Amino acid sequence: MDKAALKKLYEAIDGMRGEMVALQTEMVAIPALGPDNNGKGETAKAEFLQKWMAEHVGFDRLERHDAPDRRVPGGKRPNIVAVMEGASVERTIWVMGHLDVVPPGDLGKWKTDPWTATEIDGKLYGRGTEDNHHGIVTPLFALKAIKEAGISLPFNVGLALVADEETGSRFGIQHLIEKGGFFKPGDFIVVPDAGEPDGGMIEVAEKSIYWLKIETTGKQCHASTPAAGVNAHFAAAHLITRLHALHEAFPQRDEVFDPPISTFQPTKKEANVPNINTIPGDDVFYLDMRILPGIPLDDVDVEIRRIADGIEKEFGVTVSTSSPQKEVAAPATPADAPVVKALAAAIRDVYKVEARPMGIGGGTVAAFFRRAGIGAVVWSKIEDMAHQPNEYTKIENMAGDAKVFAHLFLAG
């Protein structure tokens, strides 16, 4: 790659910071809430963005592949697919961003209007500025700079800007993958929807996510005569502490992840009785488990049942379980995959950071690609402000990430 030409390209991107802010400002002002978040969907934002892309960037293909959803006006959830053609069709370098945002929450916790992009000290505040406008703006301006410089792409570059990421992806990336004809093994897939402030994490793997609702049933009675009942809360408290032994039953480690172990954490607790002087006959709590790939969830079920059976026998209660979410980990993207190496080289050139392939405990849409047999990575340089009041992204990070994508698109 011509280093002098790349330097000029980086300088051109730096000169586009005002345009990046202007695009963010337009997008923030168009709330794109899915119907599960009491919104009208993403169509208004998609229509604006598609027009902007045609006028300011120019693509060889710029299409909509909408998913039917009767819950929104017009009955469709929009998905934009844009491709700029390169010299070779051997692979396409894809960047996937999402159009939808989450509600702002308690407006009293915001210091600015969440639907008005506000620049303060190099930070751009507003709902969606980081999650996921940052991931839309950065590849767009990388391509804009490349096209204005008259530089040819070695491979096709595609953008998939999808609906419904915040509420399950059924009408977004899942729709495109199931429709077929877009993504293929050998393509590079980058999802700029998570990252770290130094830009040094490339997410390549995820743990299994297993949530368990655990119900303990005893017999309610007056607290002054506890022998007349069976205290479900007392038994559940013992069960919570004994479930900690799951860490010993499944001690496997994988240093790709942080933490490098499976985690088994009691979290939510439902109310049982409304008054102090009643022995509860029912008790409900939840267990959040993030389990390393390779550990069968059926084995975890067996161990939990063994522990629960012991509680039942000792305390005279019954313990039942159900699962609000049970997602087996998708196959990992290899840490030495070509997309990982190419992205790491771009990060090194722009940020002077040695990026490390890592696994995370949370779930991302990259799992949909991985289950389809297509390696994908998740990366961006962000402050992790997603879903919080006073969400922001740093303007310098938008410019920096655009440079990383420009490097990736040209090195391929």
C-alpha positions as CSV (number, residue, x, y, z in Angstrom):
1,M,0.0,0.0,0.0
2,D,1.3,3.5,-0.9
3,K,2.0,5.1,2.5
4,A,2.1,8.6,1.0
5,A,-1.4,8.1,-0.5
6,L,-2.7,6.6,2.7
7,K,-1.4,9.6,4.7
8,K,-3.2,11.9,2.4
9,L,-6.4,9.8,2.8
10,Y,-6.1,10.1,6.6
11,E,-5.7,13.9,6.2
12,A,-8.8,14.0,4.1
13,I,-10.8,12.1,6.7
14,D,-9.6,14.5,9.4
15,G,-11.0,17.3,7.2
16,M,-14.4,15.6,7.2
17,R,-15.0,15.8,10.9
18,G,-17.5,18.6,10.5
19,E,-19.4,16.5,8.0
20,M,-19.4,13.5,10.3
21,V,-21.0,15.6,13.1
22,A,-23.5,17.0,10.6
23,L,-24.6,13.5,9.6
24,Q,-24.8,12.4,13.2
25,T,-26.9,15.5,14.0
26,E,-29.4,14.5,11.3
27,M,-29.6,10.9,12.4
28,V,-30.0,11.7,16.1
29,A,-33.0,13.9,15.3
30,I,-34.8,10.9,13.7
31,P,-35.7,8.5,16.6
32,A,-35.6,4.9,15.3
33,L,-37.3,2.9,18.0
34,G,-38.7,-0.6,17.2
35,P,-42.2,-1.5,18.1
36,D,-41.0,-3.5,21.1
37,N,-39.7,-0.2,22.4
38,N,-43.1,1.5,21.6
39,G,-41.7,3.1,18.4
40,K,-42.7,3.3,14.8
41,G,-39.6,1.5,13.4
42,E,-36.6,2.7,11.4
43,T,-38.1,3.7,8.1
44,A,-37.7,7.4,8.4
45,K,-34.0,7.1,9.3
46,A,-33.4,4.5,6.5
47,E,-35.0,6.8,3.9
48,F,-32.9,9.7,5.0
49,L,-29.7,7.7,5.1
50,Q,-30.2,6.0,1.8
51,K,-30.7,9.4,0.1
52,W,-27.6,10.7,1.9
53,M,-25.5,7.7,0.8
54,A,-26.6,8.2,-2.8
55,E,-25.8,11.9,-2.9
56,H,-22.6,12.0,-0.8
57,V,-20.9,8.7,-1.4
58,G,-22.3,6.9,-4.4
59,F,-22.4,3.1,-4.6
60,D,-22.6,0.6,-7.4
61,R,-25.5,-1.0,-5.7
62,L,-27.7,0.6,-3.1
63,E,-30.8,-1.5,-2.2
64,R,-33.4,-2.0,0.4
65,H,-34.3,-5.5,1.5
66,D,-37.1,-4.9,4.0
67,A,-38.6,-7.4,6.4
68,P,-42.4,-7.5,6.8
69,D,-43.7,-6.4,10.2
70,R,-47.3,-5.4,10.6
71,R,-46.6,-3.6,13.9
72,V,-45.1,-0.6,12.2
73,P,-46.5,2.0,9.8
74,G,-46.0,0.8,6.3
75,G,-45.7,-2.8,7.5
76,K,-41.9,-3.1,6.9
77,R,-38.6,-2.9,8.7
78,P,-35.8,-1.4,6.5
79,N,-32.5,-3.0,5.7
80,I,-30.0,-1.1,3.5
81,V,-27.4,-3.1,1.5
82,A,-24.8,-1.0,-0.3
83,V,-21.9,-2.3,-2.3
84,M,-18.9,-0.4,-3.8
85,E,-17.2,-2.7,-6.4
86,G,-13.5,-3.5,-6.3
87,A,-11.1,-5.1,-8.7
88,S,-11.7,-8.6,-7.3
89,V,-14.9,-10.4,-6.4
90,E,-13.0,-13.0,-4.4
91,R,-14.3,-11.5,-1.2
92,T,-16.5,-8.7,0.0
93,I,-15.4,-6.7,3.1
94,W,-18.6,-6.1,5.0
95,V,-19.4,-3.6,7.8
96,M,-22.7,-4.1,9.6
97,G,-24.3,-1.3,11.5
98,H,-27.8,-1.0,12.9
99,L,-30.4,1.7,12.4
100,D,-32.4,1.3,15.6
101,V,-31.7,2.8,19.0
102,V,-33.0,2.3,22.5
103,P,-35.3,4.8,24.3
104,P,-33.6,7.6,26.3
105,G,-35.0,6.5,29.6
106,D,-35.3,9.0,32.4
107,L,-35.0,12.4,30.7
108,G,-34.1,13.9,34.1
109,K,-30.7,12.1,33.9
110,W,-29.8,13.7,30.6
111,K,-27.9,17.0,30.6
112,T,-28.8,17.6,27.0
113,D,-31.8,16.8,24.8
114,P,-31.3,13.1,23.8
115,W,-32.8,13.8,20.3
116,T,-30.5,16.8,19.6
117,A,-26.9,16.1,18.9
118,T,-24.8,18.4,21.1
119,E,-21.1,18.9,20.9
120,I,-19.3,19.5,24.2
121,D,-15.5,19.3,24.6
122,G,-15.0,17.0,21.6
123,K,-17.8,14.7,22.6
124,L,-21.0,14.4,20.6
125,Y,-24.0,13.7,23.0
126,G,-27.3,12.2,21.9
127,R,-29.2,9.0,21.8
128,G,-27.6,6.7,19.2
129,T,-24.4,8.7,18.8
130,E,-22.3,5.7,19.9
131,D,-24.8,2.9,19.5
132,N,-24.8,2.7,16.6
133,H,-24.4,5.9,14.6
134,H,-20.6,5.7,15.2
135,G,-20.6,2.3,13.4
136,I,-22.5,3.8,10.5
137,V,-20.7,7.1,10.1
138,T,-17.1,5.6,10.2
139,P,-17.3,3.2,7.2
140,L,-19.3,5.7,5.2
141,F,-16.7,8.4,5.5
142,A,-13.9,5.9,4.8
143,L,-15.6,5.1,1.5
144,K,-16.4,8.8,0.8
145,A,-12.7,9.7,1.2
146,I,-11.5,6.8,-0.9
147,K,-13.9,7.7,-3.7
148,E,-13.1,11.4,-3.6
149,A,-9.4,10.5,-3.8
150,G,-10.0,8.4,-6.9
151,I,-8.5,5.3,-5.3
152,S,-9.6,1.9,-6.6
153,L,-10.7,-0.8,-4.2
154,P,-8.9,-4.2,-4.4
155,F,-12.1,-6.0,-3.3
156,N,-15.8,-5.2,-3.0
157,V,-16.8,-3.3,0.1
158,G,-20.4,-3.7,1.4
159,L,-22.4,-2.0,4.1
160,A,-25.4,-3.7,5.7
161,L,-27.3,-1.2,7.8
162,V,-30.1,-3.1,9.5
163,A,-33.2,-2.8,11.6
164,D,-34.1,-4.5,14.9
165,E,-30.6,-5.1,16.4
166,E,-31.8,-3.9,19.8
167,T,-34.7,-6.3,20.1
168,G,-33.5,-9.6,18.6
169,S,-32.5,-8.9,15.0
170,R,-35.3,-11.0,13.6
171,F,-36.3,-8.2,11.2
172,G,-32.7,-7.2,10.6
173,I,-29.5,-9.2,10.0
174,Q,-31.4,-12.5,10.5
175,H,-33.7,-11.5,7.7
176,L,-30.7,-10.8,5.4
177,I,-28.9,-14.0,6.3
178,E,-32.0,-16.2,5.8
179,K,-32.8,-14.4,2.5
180,G,-29.3,-15.3,1.3
181,G,-27.1,-14.0,-1.5
182,F,-25.3,-11.4,0.4
183,F,-22.6,-13.0,2.7
184,K,-20.4,-15.9,1.9
185,P,-17.5,-17.8,3.6
186,G,-14.3,-16.0,2.9
187,D,-15.9,-12.5,3.2
188,F,-14.6,-10.2,5.9
189,I,-17.4,-9.2,8.4
190,V,-16.8,-6.4,10.9
191,V,-19.5,-5.3,13.3
192,P,-18.6,-1.9,14.9
193,D,-20.9,-2.3,17.8
194,A,-18.7,-2.9,20.8
195,G,-15.1,-2.1,21.8
196,E,-12.8,-0.5,24.3
197,P,-11.6,3.1,24.8
198,D,-8.1,2.2,23.5
199,G,-9.4,0.4,20.4
200,G,-7.4,-2.6,21.3
201,M,-10.0,-5.4,21.5
202,I,-11.1,-7.4,18.5
203,E,-14.0,-9.6,19.7
204,V,-13.8,-13.1,18.1
205,A,-15.8,-15.3,20.5
206,E,-18.7,-15.3,22.9
207,K,-19.8,-17.5,25.8
208,S,-23.0,-19.4,25.9
209,I,-25.7,-17.2,27.6
210,Y,-28.0,-19.2,29.9
211,W,-30.5,-17.5,32.1
212,L,-32.4,-19.6,34.6
213,K,-35.5,-18.8,36.6
214,I,-35.5,-20.9,39.8
215,E,-38.7,-21.3,41.8
216,T,-38.8,-22.8,45.3
217,T,-42.1,-23.9,46.7
218,G,-42.8,-24.6,50.4
219,K,-45.8,-23.8,52.6
220,Q,-46.9,-20.3,53.7
221,C,-47.7,-19.7,57.4
222,H,-47.6,-17.1,60.1
223,A,-44.0,-16.1,61.1
224,S,-44.8,-16.7,64.8
225,T,-45.4,-20.4,64.1
226,P,-42.7,-21.3,61.5
227,A,-43.0,-25.1,62.2
228,A,-46.5,-24.9,60.6
229,G,-45.0,-24.0,57.3
230,V,-42.0,-24.6,55.0
231,N,-39.9,-21.5,54.4
232,A,-39.3,-21.3,50.7
233,H,-37.1,-18.2,51.0
234,F,-34.8,-19.9,53.6
235,A,-34.4,-22.9,51.3
236,A,-33.8,-20.6,48.3
237,A,-31.1,-18.7,50.2
238,H,-29.2,-22.0,50.8
239,L,-29.7,-22.9,47.1
240,I,-28.1,-19.7,46.0
241,T,-25.0,-20.3,48.0
242,R,-24.7,-23.9,47.0
243,L,-25.0,-23.0,43.3
244,H,-21.7,-21.2,43.7
245,A,-20.2,-24.7,43.5
246,L,-20.9,-24.6,39.8
247,H,-17.6,-22.8,39.5
248,E,-15.8,-25.9,40.9
249,A,-17.8,-28.3,38.8
250,F,-16.9,-26.4,35.6
251,P,-13.4,-25.0,36.2
252,Q,-12.3,-24.8,32.6
253,R,-10.3,-21.7,31.5
254,D,-9.9,-20.0,28.2
255,E,-7.5,-17.0,28.3
256,V,-9.1,-15.5,25.2
257,F,-12.0,-14.4,27.4
258,D,-12.1,-11.9,30.2
259,P,-12.9,-13.3,32.7
260,P,-11.3,-16.5,31.4
261,I,-13.8,-18.7,33.3
262,S,-17.5,-19.5,33.2
263,T,-19.6,-17.4,35.5
264,F,-22.7,-18.3,37.5
265,Q,-24.3,-15.3,39.2
266,P,-27.6,-15.0,41.1
267,T,-29.2,-11.7,40.0
268,K,-32.8,-10.8,40.0
269,K,-35.0,-11.6,43.0
270,E,-38.8,-11.5,42.8
271,A,-40.9,-10.3,45.7
272,N,-42.5,-13.1,47.7
273,V,-44.7,-11.9,50.6
274,P,-45.8,-8.3,51.1
275,N,-45.5,-8.3,54.9
276,I,-42.8,-9.1,57.4
277,N,-44.7,-11.5,59.6
278,T,-45.4,-14.2,57.0
279,I,-43.3,-17.2,56.1
280,P,-43.1,-17.3,52.3
281,G,-44.4,-20.4,50.6
282,D,-42.9,-19.4,47.3
283,D,-39.6,-17.8,46.3
284,V,-38.2,-16.9,42.9
285,F,-34.7,-15.8,41.9
286,Y,-32.7,-15.9,38.7
287,L,-29.3,-17.2,37.7
288,D,-27.2,-15.5,35.0
289,M,-24.7,-17.9,33.5
290,R,-22.0,-17.1,30.9
291,I,-20.5,-20.4,30.0
292,L,-17.3,-21.1,28.0
293,P,-17.7,-22.6,24.6
294,G,-17.2,-26.4,24.7
295,I,-19.1,-26.9,27.9
296,P,-22.4,-28.7,27.1
297,L,-25.3,-26.8,28.7
298,D,-26.9,-30.2,29.3
299,D,-24.1,-31.0,31.7
300,V,-24.8,-27.7,33.5
301,D,-28.4,-28.7,33.8
302,V,-27.5,-32.0,35.4
303,E,-25.3,-30.4,38.0
304,I,-27.9,-27.8,38.9
305,R,-30.6,-30.5,39.2
306,R,-28.2,-32.5,41.5
307,I,-27.8,-29.4,43.8
308,A,-31.5,-28.7,43.7
309,D,-32.4,-32.2,44.6
310,G,-30.2,-31.9,47.7
311,I,-32.1,-28.7,48.7
312,E,-35.4,-30.4,48.2
313,K,-34.5,-33.4,50.4
314,E,-33.0,-31.2,53.2
315,F,-35.6,-28.5,53.4
316,G,-38.8,-30.2,52.3
317,V,-39.4,-27.9,49.3
318,T,-39.7,-28.4,45.6
319,V,-37.4,-26.6,43.1
320,S,-38.4,-26.1,39.5
321,T,-36.6,-24.3,36.8
322,S,-37.3,-22.6,33.5
323,S,-35.1,-20.6,31.1
324,P,-35.9,-17.1,29.7
325,Q,-32.8,-17.4,27.5
326,K,-30.6,-20.3,26.5
327,E,-28.2,-19.6,23.7
328,V,-25.4,-22.0,22.9
329,A,-22.1,-20.2,22.0
330,A,-21.6,-19.8,18.3
331,P,-18.3,-21.2,16.8
332,A,-15.5,-18.7,17.4
333,T,-13.8,-16.8,14.7
334,P,-10.2,-18.1,14.8
335,A,-7.8,-15.6,16.4
336,D,-5.5,-15.9,13.4
337,A,-8.3,-15.5,10.8
338,P,-7.4,-13.2,7.8
339,V,-10.0,-10.6,8.9
340,V,-8.5,-10.5,12.4
341,K,-5.0,-10.0,11.0
342,A,-6.1,-7.4,8.5
343,L,-8.1,-5.4,11.1
344,A,-5.2,-5.6,13.6
345,A,-2.8,-4.2,11.0
346,A,-5.1,-1.3,10.3
347,I,-5.6,-0.6,14.1
348,R,-1.8,-0.7,14.5
349,D,-1.3,1.8,11.7
350,V,-3.8,4.3,12.9
351,Y,-3.8,4.0,16.7
352,K,-0.4,2.5,17.3
353,V,-2.0,-0.2,19.4
354,E,-1.4,-4.0,19.2
355,A,-5.0,-5.2,19.1
356,R,-5.8,-8.5,20.8
357,P,-8.4,-11.1,19.8
358,M,-10.7,-11.6,22.8
359,G,-13.9,-13.3,23.8
360,I,-16.7,-11.7,25.7
361,G,-19.5,-12.8,28.0
362,G,-22.3,-10.8,26.2
363,G,-24.0,-11.7,23.0
364,T,-23.6,-9.8,19.7
365,V,-25.0,-10.1,16.2
366,A,-21.7,-11.5,15.1
367,A,-23.1,-14.8,16.4
368,F,-25.6,-15.0,13.6
369,F,-22.7,-14.8,11.0
370,R,-20.7,-17.4,12.9
371,R,-23.6,-19.8,13.1
372,A,-23.9,-19.4,9.3
373,G,-20.3,-20.4,8.9
374,I,-19.0,-16.9,8.2
375,G,-16.2,-15.6,10.5
376,A,-17.0,-12.2,11.9
377,V,-15.3,-9.8,14.3
378,V,-16.7,-7.0,16.5
379,W,-14.6,-3.9,16.9
380,S,-14.6,-0.1,17.3
381,K,-12.9,2.5,19.5
382,I,-15.7,3.7,21.8
383,E,-16.3,4.7,25.4
384,D,-18.9,2.1,26.2
385,M,-21.8,4.6,26.6
386,A,-24.4,2.5,24.9
387,H,-27.9,2.6,26.5
388,Q,-26.8,5.1,29.2
389,P,-28.1,8.6,29.8
390,N,-25.8,11.2,28.3
391,E,-24.6,8.7,25.6
392,Y,-21.8,10.2,23.6
393,T,-19.1,9.3,21.1
394,K,-15.8,11.1,20.7
395,I,-15.4,13.0,17.4
396,E,-11.7,12.1,17.3
397,N,-12.7,8.4,17.5
398,M,-15.1,8.7,14.6
399,A,-12.2,10.1,12.5
400,G,-9.8,7.5,13.8
401,D,-12.2,4.6,13.1
402,A,-12.9,5.9,9.6
403,K,-9.1,5.7,9.0
404,V,-9.0,2.2,10.3
405,F,-11.8,1.2,7.8
406,A,-10.1,3.0,5.0
407,H,-6.9,1.0,5.7
408,L,-8.9,-2.2,5.9
409,F,-10.8,-1.5,2.7
410,L,-7.5,-0.8,0.8
411,A,-5.4,-3.6,2.3
412,G,-8.2,-6.2,2.2
